Amino acid sequence: MQADLAILAGDRQPVQYLMLARRLPEKELVISLIAGCYLALPEDEFPRQAIGFIEYLVTRPGYQRQGHASGLLQRLESELQECAAARGERLSLVLGEIEPEMVAFKARRGYHQPSGSQYCQPPISFDEATGQALSPPLPKLLMVKTWEACVPADLLLGAVRTVFAKRYLPRRGTP
């Protein structure tokens, strides 16, 4: 089955957002979606290095196991590599938080769980006046893809800290 691929991108420093979707134009139906972002790591610790963070990857049940999610994941990884090249940086790894049922899917595509890791997605909503979390952290599995033999612990921790700081922590004040 052929599906249309749409790429939406936005660049609000220091984050470049990417969203790709496969849709059936004749039905005006989105069948699969991936969203993520390109994040530069702190320059003082990891010069000219960046990461990709996958925020969502979903496919409608009737269209699963047809290669749509795999194709979008591969395309997002390519887009992240192109972002790195355009900025003169190196994409050190791609990471994402997943549910247990996604482990086999991600493993077949070169992702792995860092050994000994325990991970929770931080709260995603906050009281605007106080900054207090409105939800508890959620246990998730962290999956990582790298093109090196192994991921150094300081790089993995730096990547997670960067995701937390740039994607999860509440923002106060005017933009």
C-alpha positions as CSV (number, residue, x, y, z in Angstrom):
1,M,0.0,0.0,0.0
2,Q,1.4,3.4,-1.0
3,A,0.9,6.2,1.5
4,D,1.7,9.9,1.3
5,L,4.5,11.2,3.5
6,A,4.3,14.6,5.0
7,I,7.1,16.4,6.9
8,L,6.4,19.2,9.3
9,A,9.3,20.9,10.9
10,G,9.8,23.9,13.1
11,D,12.9,25.5,14.5
12,R,12.7,27.3,17.8
13,Q,16.1,27.4,19.3
14,P,17.5,25.4,21.0
15,V,15.0,22.7,19.8
16,Q,14.2,21.6,16.2
17,Y,10.9,19.8,16.1
18,L,10.1,17.2,13.5
19,M,6.8,15.4,12.8
20,L,6.2,13.0,9.9
21,A,3.0,11.4,9.0
22,R,1.8,8.7,6.5
23,R,-1.6,9.4,5.2
24,L,-4.0,8.1,2.7
25,P,-4.9,11.1,0.6
26,E,-8.0,9.5,-1.0
27,K,-9.5,9.0,2.5
28,E,-7.9,12.1,4.1
29,L,-6.8,9.7,6.9
30,V,-3.5,9.9,8.9
31,I,-2.5,6.3,9.4
32,S,0.8,6.7,11.2
33,L,2.6,9.5,12.9
34,I,6.0,10.1,14.5
35,A,7.1,13.2,16.3
36,G,10.4,14.1,17.8
37,C,13.0,16.7,18.2
38,Y,16.7,17.4,17.6
39,L,18.5,18.7,20.7
40,A,22.0,20.1,20.9
41,L,23.8,18.8,24.0
42,P,25.5,21.2,26.4
43,E,28.5,22.6,24.5
44,D,30.9,22.6,27.5
45,E,30.4,18.9,28.2
46,F,29.7,17.5,24.7
47,P,31.1,19.8,22.0
48,R,29.3,19.8,18.7
49,Q,27.1,16.8,19.7
50,A,23.4,16.4,19.6
51,I,20.7,13.8,20.2
52,G,17.3,12.9,18.7
53,F,14.3,12.4,21.0
54,I,11.3,10.5,19.8
55,E,8.2,11.8,21.5
56,Y,5.5,9.8,19.8
57,L,5.2,6.9,17.3
58,V,1.7,5.6,16.6
59,T,0.0,3.7,13.8
60,R,-3.8,3.1,13.6
61,P,-4.6,-0.5,14.5
62,G,-5.9,-1.5,11.0
63,Y,-2.6,-0.4,9.4
64,Q,-0.1,-1.9,11.8
65,R,2.4,-4.5,10.7
66,Q,2.6,-3.0,7.2
67,G,5.9,-1.1,7.6
68,H,4.4,2.3,8.2
69,A,6.0,2.9,11.7
70,S,9.3,1.4,10.5
71,G,9.4,3.7,7.5
72,L,8.6,6.7,9.6
73,L,11.2,5.8,12.2
74,Q,13.9,5.3,9.5
75,R,12.9,8.6,7.9
76,L,13.0,10.5,11.2
77,E,16.5,9.1,11.9
78,S,17.6,10.3,8.5
79,E,16.1,13.8,9.1
80,L,18.0,13.9,12.5
81,Q,21.3,13.0,10.7
82,E,20.6,15.8,8.2
83,C,20.0,18.3,11.0
84,A,23.3,17.3,12.5
85,A,25.2,17.7,9.2
86,A,23.6,21.0,8.5
87,R,24.6,22.4,11.9
88,G,28.1,20.9,11.8
89,E,27.3,18.6,14.7
90,R,27.4,14.9,15.3
91,L,24.2,13.0,16.2
92,S,25.4,10.9,19.1
93,L,22.2,8.9,19.7
94,V,18.5,8.8,19.4
95,L,16.4,7.9,22.4
96,G,12.8,7.4,23.3
97,E,10.5,6.5,26.1
98,I,8.3,3.4,25.3
99,E,5.8,1.0,26.8
100,P,6.9,-2.6,27.2
101,E,5.0,-3.8,24.2
102,M,7.2,-1.7,21.9
103,V,10.5,-3.3,23.0
104,A,10.7,-6.0,20.3
105,F,9.7,-3.4,17.6
106,K,12.5,-1.0,18.7
107,A,15.1,-3.8,19.2
108,R,14.6,-5.0,15.6
109,R,15.4,-1.5,14.5
110,G,18.7,-1.2,16.4
111,Y,17.5,0.2,19.7
112,H,18.5,-1.2,23.0
113,Q,17.8,-0.6,26.7
114,P,20.8,0.6,28.5
115,S,21.8,-2.1,31.0
116,G,20.9,-1.4,34.6
117,S,18.8,1.6,33.7
118,Q,15.6,2.5,35.5
119,Y,13.6,5.3,33.9
120,C,10.5,7.4,34.6
121,Q,9.0,10.0,32.3
122,P,8.8,13.2,34.4
123,P,5.6,15.0,34.9
124,I,4.3,16.6,31.8
125,S,1.8,19.1,33.2
126,F,2.4,21.8,35.8
127,D,0.4,24.4,37.6
128,E,1.1,27.7,35.8
129,A,1.1,29.8,39.0
130,T,3.2,27.6,41.3
131,G,5.2,25.4,38.9
132,Q,4.1,22.3,40.8
133,A,3.6,19.1,38.9
134,L,0.0,18.1,38.2
135,S,0.9,14.5,37.5
136,P,3.3,11.9,38.9
137,P,6.3,10.6,37.0
138,L,5.4,7.6,34.8
139,P,7.5,4.4,34.7
140,K,8.6,3.9,31.1
141,L,11.4,2.0,29.3
142,L,14.2,4.0,27.8
143,M,15.5,2.7,24.4
144,V,18.6,4.1,22.7
145,K,20.1,3.8,19.3
146,T,23.7,4.8,18.7
147,W,26.2,4.2,15.9
148,E,29.1,3.5,18.4
149,A,30.0,0.3,20.1
150,C,28.5,1.4,23.4
151,V,27.0,4.5,25.0
152,P,29.2,6.1,27.6
153,A,27.3,6.6,30.9
154,D,28.1,10.4,30.9
155,L,26.6,10.8,27.4
156,L,23.5,8.9,28.3
157,L,22.9,10.9,31.5
158,G,23.7,14.1,29.6
159,A,21.1,13.1,26.9
160,V,18.4,12.4,29.5
161,R,19.2,15.7,31.4
162,T,18.9,17.6,28.1
163,V,15.6,16.0,27.3
164,F,14.3,16.8,30.7
165,A,15.5,20.4,30.7
166,K,14.4,21.2,27.1
167,R,11.2,19.2,26.8
168,Y,9.7,18.6,30.3
169,L,10.6,21.3,32.8
170,P,8.0,24.1,33.2
171,R,8.8,27.4,31.6
172,R,8.2,30.6,33.6
173,G,8.0,34.1,32.4
174,T,7.5,35.4,28.9
175,P,9.0,33.7,25.9
